[in-house]
């Protein structure tokens, strides 16, 4: 399994450590201190991995998505990353 990039990893950690619900780009900005552009790229990367589900009703500028939700696969990816000595 490909390890997510640094910003994607930050977003994944933030989502795993929070309650299960939909998060806006503004929410993620507050949780990670990343810029909107960094958040857009991280969410896109996580979506390609299947770690998050992206909702595209009416994107809220400057974000390219309305909300995002952590998936079961996202939790599994996090668990693999967090396992001691895991380098996959």
N, C-alpha and C positions, 0 to 999 in steps of 0.2 A: 504494500500500500504506500502510495506517495504521501509524504508528510506535507501538511499545509505550510504555506509561507508564513513569515513572522506575523504579518497583520491578520491573516486568516486565522492563525492560531490564537491571537489575542481575542478576536471576535468569538471563536469557538469556546475558549475558556470563559468568556463573559456570559455566553448563553448557557453553558453547562452549569455555571454557578448561580443561575437565576431561576426564578419560578418559570414553569412551562407556560408560555403565552406568546403572542405575536409581539415583535419588537419593531419599532420604526427606526429609520436611519438616525434620527435625533436621539432616540434611546441608546443606540449603540455608540454614538459619539460620546454621550455622557458616561457610558460604562467603560470605554476603551481609550478615550482622549485621542482617537484617530481623526484625521480630516475626512470630510465627506467623500473625497476622491478615493482615499485609502479604504474607507468602508465599502464603497461601491465595488472596488476591485476584490476585496476580501470576501464579500458576500457572493460575488460572481464565482470566485474560486471554490468556495464551500458548496455552492449550488452544483457545480460541475462534479464535485466529489460525492454528491448526494447527502451531504451533512446538514443542509438546511433546505427548507422549502420557501420559495420566494413568491410573494403575492404582488401582483402587478395591476391593481385596480386603477388608481390615478397616482402615479409617482409624485412624490413631494420634492420638488427642486430644492437642493442640488442632488438628491438621492435618485437612483434609477429604479427604485422599488418602493412599494408602499409599506409593506411589513415583511418580516422573515420569521420563520419558526424553526427551531432545532428539530431534527428528525431522529428516529431511533438509530439510524446509521451514524449520525453525528455523535450521538452518545457513545456508540461502539468505537468510533475513530478516536474519541477523546480517551476512552479507557485503554486502548492500545498504546496511545502516546504517553499516557501517565504511568504505564506499567514499568517498574524498575528494570533497567537493562534492555529495554525494548528499542531496537533500532530499525524497525520496519517502517 
